[in-house]
């Protein structure tokens, strides 16, 4: 994998990086395959790999995180369909975690901090590249934190989602009064379920389903601030 530059006393990180890159190489094939399947579902407009896998920084058997962007008014129906893919993947021993859904009228991110900027800059779009570019344009504030992180970090060599013709047929059925009623019922059911949940990284509504229950972002920012405060005056 070539040479690495590390801080003094941190030489072990080179071996750790090689180990985790090898683990990521084993997770990318199912991530691409199942992401492509999610992209073929009705009303899905964009799919991106997020989290540790986007950085090849995983252990064997880790979750595969996704951001899913949907057509407005169809987010909760999409989520129900995606959960079906999650359960099917689990039968094959693959752990999918699509924990972030947004509609395409809510591409601007509310939490403007280093962690969120990093998540947006590192995510790998699999489907819906035009929407990905729009999302980056609507979040130009991220350049304050990461001025050199423009454009997608990589372009996975995968074909477009299968079954798009079938998805369009199902989308037409979903736009009927019966389909609209079903979508409203599912949204109401899930919002009643999640309505009691509280947390700085939880957001549920017609255009959002952000289920970051473990507060990973806040913990990461707190640890970063603590390390900055521990640096000697004048830097390294």
C-alpha positions in Angstrom: 0.0 0.0 0.0 3.0 2.3 -0.2 4.5 4.5 2.5 2.8 6.5 5.2 3.6 9.7 7.1 2.7 9.6 10.8 3.5 11.6 13.9 6.3 10.4 16.1 5.2 7.6 18.4 2.2 6.8 16.1 4.0 4.4 13.8 1.5 1.6 14.6 -1.2 3.4 12.7 0.3 2.4 9.4 -0.4 -1.3 10.2 -3.8 -0.4 11.5 -4.6 1.4 8.3 -3.6 -1.6 6.2 -5.7 -3.9 8.3 -8.8 -1.7 8.0 -8.3 -1.1 4.3 -8.3 -4.9 3.8 -11.5 -5.2 5.9 -13.0 -2.4 3.8 -12.1 -4.2 0.6 -14.3 -7.1 1.8 -17.3 -4.8 2.6 -17.3 -2.7 -0.6 -18.8 -5.4 -2.9 -21.9 -5.9 -0.7 -22.1 -2.1 -0.1 -22.2 -1.5 -3.9 -24.5 -4.4 -4.6 -27.1 -3.5 -1.9 -26.7 0.2 -2.5 -27.5 -0.4 -6.2 -30.6 -2.3 -5.1 -31.7 0.5 -2.8 -31.3 2.9 -5.7 -33.7 0.8 -7.7 -36.5 1.2 -5.2 -39.5 3.6 -6.1 -39.0 7.2 -5.1 -35.3 6.8 -4.2 -33.3 9.7 -5.8 -29.9 9.3 -4.4 -27.9 6.7 -2.4 -24.4 7.3 -0.8 -22.1 5.3 1.4 -21.3 7.2 4.6 -19.5 6.6 7.8 -16.3 4.6 8.3 -16.6 2.6 5.1 -16.4 5.7 3.1 -12.9 6.2 4.5 -11.9 2.5 4.3 -11.6 2.6 8.1 -13.6 -0.4 9.3 -13.2 -3.7 11.1 -14.5 -7.0 9.5 -18.3 -7.3 10.0 -18.9 -3.6 10.6 -22.2 -1.9 9.5 -22.5 -0.4 6.1 -24.0 3.1 6.5 -26.1 4.8 3.8 -27.6 8.2 3.2 -30.8 7.9 1.1 -32.5 10.9 -0.6 -36.1 10.5 -1.6 -38.8 12.2 -3.6 -40.7 14.7 -1.3 -43.7 13.2 0.4 -42.4 9.7 -0.1 -39.7 9.5 2.5 -41.4 7.1 4.9 -42.6 4.8 2.2 -39.1 4.6 0.9 -37.7 3.9 4.3 -40.1 1.0 4.7 -38.9 -0.5 1.4 -35.3 0.0 2.3 -35.8 -1.8 5.6 -36.9 -4.8 3.5 -33.5 -4.7 1.8 -31.8 -4.4 5.2 -33.6 -7.6 6.4 -32.8 -9.5 3.2 -29.1 -8.5 3.5 -29.1 -9.6 7.1 -30.0 -13.1 6.0 -26.8 -13.1 4.0 -24.8 -11.9 7.0 -24.5 -8.3 5.8 -25.3 -5.5 8.2 -26.8 -2.5 6.4 -27.5 0.7 8.4 -29.4 3.3 6.3 -29.7 5.7 9.3 -30.1 9.0 7.4 -33.0 9.8 5.0 -33.8 13.2 3.6 -36.2 14.3 0.8 -34.7 16.2 -2.1 -36.3 19.4 -0.8 -34.2 19.2 2.4 -30.7 18.9 1.1 -29.3 21.8 3.2 -27.8 20.4 6.4 -28.9 22.0 9.7 -25.9 21.0 11.9 -23.0 23.1 10.7 -19.9 21.8 12.4 -16.7 20.0 11.6 -18.2 16.5 12.0 -21.1 17.1 9.7 -18.8 18.8 7.1 -16.5 15.7 7.3 -19.5 13.3 6.8 -20.7 15.2 3.7 -17.2 15.5 2.2 -16.3 11.9 2.7 -19.6 10.2 1.6 -19.4 8.2 -1.6 -22.4 8.7 -4.0 -23.5 5.5 -5.7 -26.6 6.8 -7.5 -28.0 10.2 -8.1 -24.8 12.1 -8.8 -26.7 15.3 -9.9 -28.5 15.4 -6.6 -25.1 14.8 -4.8 -23.7 17.9 -6.6 -26.7 19.9 -5.7 -26.3 18.8 -2.1 -22.7 20.0 -2.1 -23.7 23.3 -3.6 -26.3 23.9 -1.0 -23.8 23.2 1.8 -20.9 25.4 0.8 -20.4 26.3 4.4 -18.4 23.1 4.7 -15.5 24.9 3.0 -15.0 26.8 6.2 -13.9 23.6 7.8 -12.6 21.6 4.9 -11.6 24.0 2.1 -9.8 21.4 0.0 -12.6 18.8 0.1 -14.4 19.5 -3.1 -16.2 16.9 -5.3 -16.8 13.2 -4.5 -13.9 11.4 -2.9 -14.2 8.5 -5.4 -16.4 7.3 -8.2 -17.3 3.6 -7.8 -17.3 1.8 -11.1 -20.8 0.4 -10.8 -23.7 0.3 -13.3 -26.9 2.2 -12.7 -29.6 0.7 -10.4 -31.5 -2.3 -11.9 -35.3 -2.5 -12.2 -35.8 1.3 -12.8 -38.6 0.6 -15.3 -40.4 -1.4 -12.6 -39.7 1.3 -10.1 -41.4 3.9 -12.4 -44.5 1.7 -12.7 -44.7 1.4 -8.9 -44.1 5.2 -8.5 -47.1 5.8 -10.8 -49.2 3.5 -8.5 -47.8 5.4 -5.5 -49.1 8.7 -6.8 -52.7 7.5 -6.8 -55.0 8.5 -3.9 -54.6 5.1 -2.4 -50.8 5.4 -2.6 -50.9 8.8 -1.0 -53.1 7.5 1.8 -50.6 4.6 2.4 -47.7 7.0 2.5 -49.5 9.3 5.0 -50.4 6.4 7.2 -46.8 5.1 7.2 -45.4 8.5 8.1 -47.9 9.0 10.9 -47.2 5.5 12.3 -43.5 6.1 12.3 -43.6 9.6 13.6 -45.8 8.4 16.5 -43.1 5.8 17.2 -40.2 8.2 17.0 -41.9 11.2 18.4 -40.9 10.4 22.0 -37.2 10.2 21.1 -35.0 13.2 22.0 -31.4 13.9 21.1 -29.3 16.5 19.3 -28.7 14.0 16.4 -32.2 12.9 16.0 -34.6 14.5 13.5 -37.9 13.1 12.3 -40.4 14.6 10.1 -41.9 14.6 6.5 -38.5 15.4 5.0 -36.1 13.9 7.6 -35.3 10.6 9.3 -32.0 11.0 11.1 -31.7 8.2 13.6 -28.2 8.8 15.0 -29.2 7.4 18.4 -25.7 6.9 19.8 -24.6 10.5 19.6 -21.4 9.6 17.7 -21.1 13.1 16.2 -21.3 14.9 19.5 -18.8 12.5 21.1 -16.4 13.0 18.3 -16.6 16.8 18.5 -16.1 16.7 22.2 -13.0 14.4 21.9 -11.6 16.7 19.2 -12.0 19.8 21.4 -10.4 18.0 24.3 -7.4 17.0 22.3 -7.0 20.6 20.9 -7.2 21.9 24.5 -4.4 19.5 25.5 -2.0 20.7 22.9 0.9 22.8 24.2 0.7 26.5 23.5 2.0 27.2 20.1 0.9 23.9 18.5 2.8 20.7 18.0 
